[in-house]
């Protein structure tokens, strides 16, 4: 079996004829068959189709007609991305037998780039509630320790990438659902700027907060996937029509002169992160300084202000979207998600508009805070992954999360691994850039990954 | 939010909830109220919402 590879590494091996897409795909399925019964990262495998797609890719590489660096790369899609002819359930009894007739635009674009779909990945139900134990499929578990939580909602993508079942995959992020599982599973995930990646064909949770984006082992791999996913889509009202930069060409240019703003109060006062998480951030900042960056503290409104605004918008929009099923099939949802959705009934029209007015104030505040810095840094998660059975039902309401501020403002944000906690599970930090500055964001994350040893350590899932 | 206000909101929603669900939501309603309090503080009357509306639809 080949060692676990990044997308960039696999692509180089394909180009050098030292590895074939079929061999790589077969290795992925061997790993899945050996261990996914403990991790539950997949809801559905598409092996027959994957074999055909990998063979076609192999022929393209052999004939010098490869479609690019993603050709032949095994990936998985979060099961809220519509896949034509392939069951798409949102991990819910509500859509247990749903088979879409069209691909989500990102699914189609990634297929056009030559990727090989291995299967559909677990998610928190409708990208909202989890971990849930009362659904048709069990929740995904953390490859670093299967007794522990993956976070979510892109739980299956986090687990499958960390375990080496796929080299990358799709996620969605409404309050942190790409960055949170990326952090707890020790991988890399990017929530792009709102409007950069089409949401068409991705089951909605909250129209004004939903983002689609990639998850992979490294920032470079995220850049490769984002290159295929980004672009204007007239079918998505939020999609922005602007030129798409090359996300990989300058990724190795380093961070000399980078101005970093540390939102220290988010993780040291507003929601106190673990010692390992705080140490990971400080160590990473020291690395960035060595690489030529400067670091200053930045102060924003307390984290709970962003949290209040984001959660109210999220549950109100989710409630509106799910109202038809909530009134007719309430108890077909899992307990976590149905109760969270039902809270939307308690938010009035006035409250929703007030939240949107507050959102504008917070967006203006963040714009001002970034006037003199290039990127912001704070925690991604408060600590390493908790036990999966120890996650409180109302966790998302009780403590303000570090990720939702950047859904509220639409700014691009990434989670990158910064080491390991006392329990041996990953800890992470979040890097944020100005809107549409993904190249700088990816360059910063890439520089950190190259200068630290964390990308060299994989979970032992044998 | 009083018990009556809570029950009125649920009744208006049309959701058919079991008593144990009602009790669970009632417990969580305090969290929602605290979030609402944070976004309903005084603002200038002209403070606009963060909504973008294009008269020229981009379909």
Interface residues (C-beta under 8 A of the other chain):
Chain A: X208 X234 X237 X241 X304 X305 X307 X308 X309 X311 X312 X315 X326 X327 X330 X331 X338 X339 X342 X343 X345 X346 X347 X350 X351 X353 X354 X355 X356 X357 X358 X359 X360 X361 X363 X394 X397 X398
Chain B: X1 X6 X9 X10 X12 X13 X14 X15 X16 X17 X18 X21 X24 X25 X28 X29 X31 X32 X34 X35 X36 X38 X39 X40 X43 X47 X48 X49 X50 X51 X58 X59
